[in-house]
Amino acid sequence: MALKIETGYIPLYLMKVHLMNVLRPLKTLSNNKSPGPDGIVNELLRMLPTEIQETIHMLFIIMWASGFTPRAWKTSNTILIEQRR
């Protein structure tokens, strides 16, 4: 069995990203955190319907098999906060 995508088939042995490795982190995201550059807050990610979670899982499988990570995913907003002593 293989996953069909537009560019062809990905064999099951390349599917090293298990569904629980995507769902567990989504369910354990902390509330009241600042969103990243995409503006999506953790509360929204935690409430995603099952179909979208499975789509994210397939996206990770395709990224794993192709070795490609979108450039936007390598961008973050980092704010340094000075600690007063």
Secondary structure, 3 states (H helix, E strand, C coil): CEEEECCEEEEHHHCCCCHHHHHHHHHCCCCCCCCCCCCCCHHHHHCCCHHHHHHHHHHHHHHHHHCCCCHHHHCCCCCCCCCCC
